[in-house]
Amino acid sequence: MTARMKAASSISEVVRSGLCIGCGLCEAVTDGRVRMKETAQGSLRPDPSAEFSPKEEALLLNACPGVRIEAPPESVSNFEDVWGAYETMAEAYAGDSDIRHRAATGGVLTALGVHLLKAGKIAFILHVRADPDRPMRSIFVMSETVEAVKAATGSRYGPVAPLAGLEAALKREEPFAVVAKPCDLNALFNFARSDPRINRYCRFRLAMVCGGQSRLTKSRALLEEFGVREEDLTLFRYRGYGNPGLTRVETRDGSTFTKTYNQLWEDEGTWEIESRCKICPDALGECADVAAADIWPGGAPEGEDDGFNGIITRNQRGVHLVADAQTAGDLVVGKDLSVAEFNDFQPHQVRKKHALLPRLEGMAEAGSAILDIDRVRYQRLSETLTDDDFTAQKKGAFDRVKSGRFSEN
């Protein structure tokens, strides 16, 4: 980074600058003294964000995904500037037809979690699920059984802090897996330098390719449209039970409301994506052993199907996990996929990766802290932009910061 382009120097600055994603690491590092709390904007943020000890602050600044993003060294079989280092890319889905049907797409991450528990490779999985008491909200859980993993099947498009459970997971001193967003795994990768327990006990890291985390305001807007109060909810499911399946809301009086996936997401202006997601250097799971993605041609579903994931193995641990799950019948692996096909399946990810440098420059010019990024190739990718595109992306980020639309109080 240039002298003008600087990362945040405190967790408070991370939050104020709109760079916090609410991963929960602050809660874990302080062993619960600083809690993740909901903001008026419908996000999760550490509260208080200015009362860390010097040691805690130093640990967090070295790991926080609102400060630093670093991809692992490029020491595997294949490499591409957008998608990073990988061993294999292929089509896959859960071998269990029930998991495949209930899952957000093909059930790959659930299937791998189930396999790890059945094979005795781990004692539990740290992941997220709908809050049984408040089904519009999401919580972290540590699942020890196949049934518990299945109960957490499906996407959760809203704020959740999976790493708030990290310290409790590490204190168990048992092998475990993590299923989380790429930014959460970035934090885990960085934090492992400070805490050797992570690499000792966290044996597998699984990620979904992420289109961005919506604020809870997205879900509230849907309830308002349906005329439903949150306290009356018994179910809030974003997708699944088909691919992509319906968004489904159920209430205590037996009423049901639905929307198709495309209806829910057709207006990009209503997505309510976190500011940090708009400049995410790694939404593709480069710190994971295995990453799973939607593989709809052109980037959006045209109807329902049985459910298929794109699966990316990032290292030999991921290769062996997928092979073992396939041998056990927990996972079905289909045809190989190419980078060109993934580019077609995830065009918004390609665009965002190419636009990262001008967006960061625009933010810095407007006086904002930015991310410290290593081994993510964003400088090279920006060279493919025309001068007009580069200028437009930079100006858009500059204007967003100057107008206050990026930062938080």
N, C-alpha and C positions, 0 to 999 in steps of 0.2 A: 504494500500500500504506500501511496505517497504521503507526505507529511500532512496534507489536507484531509486524506482519507484515513480516519482513525476508528478503531473499534471502541465500544463503550468501556469506561474505566470503573464502573460500578454496576451492581445489579439494578439499582434505582435508575441509572441512565439507560440500561437495557429496556426497562419497562417504559420509561418516559418516551424513548425513541421509537416505540412500536416494534421492537425487535424480540420481545418475549413471545414464546409460543405456548407457555404454560405447561412445560414437560413434567414439572414436579420435582426436579432435582434439588431445588432450594429446600423443599420440605424434607427430602431424604438426608441432605448434608447436615441440616440442623436437628435431625431426629425428631421432627414434628414441631419444633418450637416456632418456626415460620411456616404457616399453613398456606395452601393454595385456596384462594377465595374468589368468588365470582364478582366481576366488575359490572357496572351499569351497562357496559357495551356487550355483556354476555360472553366474556372471556374469563379464563382462570389466570390469576396472577399471584405471586408471592406477597403475603401481607403479614407484617410490614416488610417493605422491600429495602429498607435502609438500616436494619438493625442486625446485620451479620457481624460476627467477630472478624478481626483481620484475617485469621486463618481460614474461616469459612468463606469469606469474600474471595480470597486468593484461589481457593479450590474451585469455587464456582466460576470465576472469570476464566480459568484455564479449561473449563469443560462446557460452559453454557453454549447452547446452539444459537443464542442471540448475540454471541461474541465471536465464536470461532467454529468454522466448519472445515474439516480435513478429511479427505478420502484416504483410505489405506494405500500403502505403496503398490505400484503397478507391477505385480510379480506373478501374474497368472497368464493363462494361455491366450486370451483375446483382449483387445482394447479398442475403444472408440471414444472420440472426444465427448459426445453427448452422454453416452451410456456408461462410460468408464470401463473398469476392468471386470472381466467376467470369464467364466469357464464355458457355460452352455446357455442357450436360449431355446425354449421349447414350449409347446402347448401342453397343458396338464389339467387334471381335475381330480377331485376326491374319488377314491375307489368305493366309498360308502355312498350309495345313491341318496340316502337321507341327508347326509352332510352336504352333498353336491346341490340338492334341491334347496335346502335351507340357507345356504351360504350366500354371501354377497354376489359371487360370480361362480367360480368352479369349486370353491371350498379347499383350495390348496393349503392355506395356512392352518386351517382347522385340521385337515388331514395330517399334516406334518406334526402338529402338536399331539394329536391322538397317537400317532405312531411312536413318538418319543416316549410317551408315558407307557404305552403297551409294551415297548421293547425294554423298558427299565433303564433308559439312557439318562433320564432326569427324574427328579422327585416331584417337580411342579412346574407350572408355567405362569410367569408374570405377564398378564395381558389385561384387556378391558372388556367390559360388557355393560349392558343397560342396567341401571340401578333398579333393583326389584321394587323398591318403595317409591321411586320417582322415575318412571320409565322414559321420560324425555331426557334425563340426565345419564351420564356414563361414569363409571367408577373403575378403578383398578381392582383386580382380583388375583389371587394365587391359586390356580386350579390344580388339584392333585389327582383328579379322576377323569376318565374319558367322558363321563356324563357332564361334568362341570365344564370341560372344554367345549363340548357340543352346545351347552346352554349359552355360550358366549359367541356363537357363530353369527356373522353378519357385520356389516359396516356400521360405524357410529359417526355420523357427520356432525360433530359438535365438540366442545371443549372437554378434554379429559387429561389427567396428569398421571400417566402410567409410572413414571419414575418416582412419584411420591411413595411408592411401595418398595423402592430399591433397597433402602437400609433394612427394612424388615425381611426382605428376601435374602440379603447377604448374611444377616444374623442367624439364619437357619443353618448355614454352613452345609448346604446340600446342593447337588448339581441341579440347575434349572435352565429354562429357556425363556427368552423374552420375545413377545410378538408386539410390535409397536410401529409407529410412524418412522420414516427415515430420520427426521430431526431428533427424535428420542434416541435412536441408535447412534447418531453423531455424538450426542452428549455422553452416552455410555462408552463409546470408543475413546473420547477425550479423557473421561474421568478415570478410565482404567490405568492411565499413567500415574495417577495419584493413589489409587486404591487397588492393590494387588488382588483383593478378594474377587474383583469382577472377572478377571480372566481365569481365576481358580474355580469359581462356581458357576458363572454364566457360560454354559457350554454351547448354546445355540442362540443365534440372533436372527429373527425372521421379520420381514418388513413387507408392507403393502406399498406399491408405487402410489404416491399420494398427490391428489389434485388440489390439496389445500384443506385446512381445517376451518370449518364454518364456525362463526360465533353462535351462541345460543339464540341470538335474535332471529336467525333463520328459522329455527324451530318454533319460536314464539309467533312469528308471522304466519306460519302454517296453521297453528291453532286458532289464531284470530280469524283467519279465512274460513275455518270450519266452524267457528263459534263455540270452541271448546275451551274449558278452563284446565290448566295444567293439573290441578288437584283432583280432577275427575278422570284422569288417564289411567288405563290399565295396560296399554300397549302403545309403544311408539317405535315403529320399525321403518327404517329408511328404504330398504330394498331386501331382496332375498325371497325365498319361497318361489323360485323361478329366477331366470336371469334376463334382465336385472330385477324383475319382480316389482310389485307395487310398494309405494310408500303407504303405510297402513297405520291408522290411529283408531284405537278402541277405547271406549269409556265405560264407567261403572254402570250406566243405565243400559248397556248393551248396544249402543250406537257404534257404527263403523264408518270411517271416512277413508277414502283412498285417492291417490294420484299416481299417474305413471311416472317412471323415472324421468323421462324427457319433459313432462309437464312441470316437475319439481325444479329442474335445473335449466329450463329453456331460456330464461332471462338471466344472463350473466350478472346484471346489475343487482340481482336479489341474492347472490350467493353468500354475501356477508363473510368473505374470506379474511382471515387474520392478515394484518399488514405484513408480518414477517413472511407469510407464504408467497407474497408477490415478488419477493427477491430470494426465494429459496434456492441455494446452490445445489442441493442434493435432495430432490424429491423422488429419486430413483433407487434408493436403498443401497448406496455404495458401501456402507459399513455393515450390511447384513451378510449372512451366509447364503440366504435365499431371499429373493424378492419376488412378489407376485403382482401381476398387473392385469387390468382389463384389456382385452384384445378385440375391441370392436373396430372394424374397418372404418377409417375416417374419424374415429374418436368418439362415436356415439352409437348407441344401440338403435336398430331399426325395428326390433320386435323382440319377442321372447325366444330363448333357446334353452338347451339343457344345462348350460353353464360351462365355460372354458376360461381358464387363466393362462396368461403368459407367465412363464416361470424362468427366472434368471438365477443361475448359481454363480456366486461371486468368488468362491474359493473351493479348495478340495473338501473342506468340511461340508459345504453345501452339496457338492457333487455326491459324496458318500451318503449323506442324509437322504437325498432324493432317490438314489439307487436302492438304498435299504427299504425305504417306504414303498417303492415300486415293487420290489421283490416280495414284501409282506402283503401286497394287495391293498395297502392303505392309500396309494396314489397311482393314478394312471397317467403315464407320460406319452404324449402323442408326437406329432411331427416336430422337427426342428424349425425354429423361426430365425429370421435374419434381422439384422439391425434395421434394414430398410422397412421391413414389416412392422417392427416396433415403432419406428418413426411415424408410420401411418396410423398405428393404433393410438399413439400418444402425441399428437401434433402439438398440443398446448405445452407439453413438457419440452419439446424441441425448441419452440419459440421462446419460452422463458429462459432456457439455458443460453441461447444466443444473445438475449437482451440483458443479461445480468450485468455486464460491465457498464454500459451506459446508465442503467438504473442506479447502480452504486455511485457512479460519478455524479449523477444528478442529485442524489441524496446528500452526498458530501458537500457539493457546492452550495446546497441550501442550509448547511450547518448541522446536519444530522450525523450521528455515529453510524457506522456501517459494519458489515461483517468482515472479519479477518478470515480469508479463505486460502486453503492450500491444496494443491493437486486436484483441482476441479476444472481446469482448462478453460475457464471462462474468458480469459484474454484471447486465446486462439479462436474461440467460437465467435467472439465479437467481430473478428476480421471479415466474417462473411456478410455482415450487414452493410447496406449502402450508407453513404454519408447521411442521407435524409432519414433513414430508419434509425441510425445511431442517434442523431440529433433529436428525433421525435421521442425515443425512449428516454433519453436523458432529461428532456424538458418535462415529460410526463411525471417522472420521479421527483424532479425539482419542484414542480407545481404542487404535487401531493404533499410534500413536506412543508412547503411554505404556507399552504392553506390550512395546515393542521390536520389534514385527513390521514396522515401516517402516524403521528405521535399520539400519546395518551397522557391524560392528566395524572 
